[in-house]
Amino acid sequence: MHLFNYLRQTNWFQQQSFNKATKDERAKLEEKYPVGNYPQFPDLCVYRDPSTGFYYKLNTTWSGVWASAMAQGKTDENMPPVSKFFDVNQRIKTVPAIAAPTLAPAPTLAPAIPAIPTAPAIAGSLLSITDHLFASLLSQPSSGGLAALIPDLNPVPSAALAPVPLQIPLRTHAQHLHPP
């Protein structure tokens, strides 16, 4: 057990020494490839090879290998070293699709209310189909107007009548249920 602790402690010191020696190179990599630099990988540091289009995650191990090669003058922050860590088999094999950006919804404007609803099947209309039929008969003198509804009524001849636009007041749901 004593040997195991010694080896673990030695490994820790080696790691600290390595991190100190490659600190500047790691900083360059972290600046160039920050977490979320590609929207497909919002929680990862990622390098994309421009010649192949392959993505490689830059975790502690991968960035350490790259930083070490930079410290030795073998490469720079634009091109990873020739290494098994940046081999085609180590690429990210499943690239998620980029989610479409969500736009803020446009402000909702109150719809203009026509004087006479055009269709009785409008959802939420407070006018019944009977109201629409009655309004239709009244607005068309050639159909007989009120005389079609009340046979004993003797209306003025239709030639003397000028068409008058009918205004039917619309009420809100609350006004309909509880009239003033």
MOZI-V52153 format. One record per residue. RES is the residue in one small letter. SS is DSSP state (h for helix, s for strand, l for the rest). PSI is psi in radians with two decimals (999 if undefined). NEAR is the number of other ideal C-beta (glycine too) atoms within 12 Angstrom. Layout:
BEGIN
RES:SS:PSI:NEAR / RES:SS:PSI:NEAR
END
This chain:
BEGIN
m:l:-0.60:7 / h:h:-0.71:8 / l:h:-0.71:9 / f:h:-0.82:10 / n:h:-0.69:11 / y:h:-0.79:12 / l:h:-0.72:13 / r:h:-0.75:14 / q:h:-0.70:14 / t:h:-0.76:14 / n:h:-0.69:14 / w:h:-0.78:14 / f:h:-0.68:14 / q:h:-0.73:15 / q:h:-0.76:17 / q:h:-0.74:14 / s:h:-0.74:14 / f:h:-0.81:22 / n:h:-0.69:21 / k:h:-0.70:15 / a:h:-0.47:18 / t:l:0.29:26 / k:h:-0.83:20 / d:h:-0.71:16 / e:h:-0.72:30 / r:h:-0.68:30 / a:h:-0.72:18 / k:h:-0.76:22 / l:h:-0.74:38 / e:h:-0.59:24 / e:h:-0.75:16 / k:h:-0.57:24 / y:l:1.25:30 / p:l:2.90:20 / v:l:2.31:18 / g:l:0.31:13 / n:l:-0.30:22 / y:l:2.25:24 / p:h:-0.39:18 / q:h:-0.38:19 / f:h:1.26:26 / p:l:-0.34:15 / d:l:0.20:15 / l:l:2.67:25 / c:l:2.26:29 / v:s:2.41:31 / y:s:2.35:37 / r:s:2.14:28 / d:l:2.02:19 / p:l:-0.45:11 / s:l:-0.55:9 / t:l:-0.40:15 / g:l:0.07:14 / f:l:2.58:22 / y:s:2.49:30 / y:s:2.30:37 / k:s:2.49:31 / l:l:1.30:35 / n:l:-2.98:24 / t:h:-0.76:19 / t:h:-0.88:20 / w:h:-0.80:31 / s:h:-0.53:39 / g:h:-0.75:28 / v:h:-0.78:32 / w:h:-0.80:38 / a:h:-0.67:36 / s:h:-0.76:27 / a:h:-0.62:26 / m:h:-0.76:28 / a:h:-0.50:26 / q:l:-0.03:16 / g:l:0.28:10 / k:l:-0.34:17 / t:l:-3.12:23 / d:l:-3.00:18 / e:l:-0.11:24 / n:l:-0.34:16 / m:l:2.16:21 / p:l:2.82:39 / p:l:2.81:29 / v:l:1.94:13 / s:l:2.72:23 / k:h:-0.39:14 / f:h:-0.44:26 / f:h:0.44:29 / d:l:2.69:17 / v:h:-0.52:16 / n:h:-0.28:12 / q:h:0.04:22 / r:l:2.87:22 / i:l:2.06:27 / k:l:-0.48:12 / t:l:1.95:11 / v:l:2.00:19 / p:l:2.68:16 / a:l:2.61:9 / i:l:2.24:11 / a:l:2.46:9 / a:l:2.41:7 / p:l:2.45:7 / t:l:2.30:6 / l:l:2.60:6 / a:l:2.41:6 / p:l:2.52:6 / a:l:2.58:6 / p:l:2.46:6 / t:l:2.17:6 / l:l:2.55:6 / a:l:2.31:6 / p:l:2.55:10 / a:l:2.35:7 / i:l:2.07:19 / p:l:2.72:16 / a:l:-0.73:14 / i:l:2.12:23 / p:l:2.46:25 / t:l:-0.41:14 / a:l:2.30:13 / p:l:-0.27:19 / a:l:0.23:12 / i:l:2.22:18 / a:l:2.34:8 / g:l:0.04:13 / s:l:2.40:23 / l:l:-0.10:22 / l:l:2.40:26 / s:l:2.99:16 / i:h:-0.53:15 / t:h:-0.73:12 / d:h:-0.70:22 / h:h:-0.74:23 / l:h:-0.73:17 / f:h:-0.80:23 / a:h:-0.66:25 / s:h:-0.76:26 / l:h:-0.71:22 / l:h:-0.54:27 / s:h:-0.08:22 / q:l:1.62:20 / p:h:-0.50:23 / s:h:-0.29:15 / s:h:-0.04:18 / g:l:-0.22:19 / g:l:-2.28:26 / l:h:-0.47:21 / a:h:-0.51:21 / a:h:-0.51:19 / l:h:-0.65:17 / i:l:1.76:14 / p:l:-0.55:10 / d:l:-0.06:8 / l:l:2.33:12 / n:l:1.55:10 / p:l:2.88:21 / v:l:2.54:13 / p:l:2.54:12 / s:h:-0.42:17 / a:h:-0.52:10 / a:h:-0.26:9 / l:l:2.28:18 / a:l:2.41:9 / p:l:2.29:14 / v:l:2.21:11 / p:l:2.34:12 / l:l:2.25:21 / q:l:1.97:13 / i:l:2.05:22 / p:l:2.36:17 / l:l:2.41:21 / r:l:2.65:17 / t:l:2.92:15 / h:h:-0.74:12 / a:h:-0.71:10 / q:h:-0.57:12 / h:h:-0.72:17 / l:h:-0.60:10 / h:l:1.39:9 / p:l:2.64:11 / p:l:999:8
END
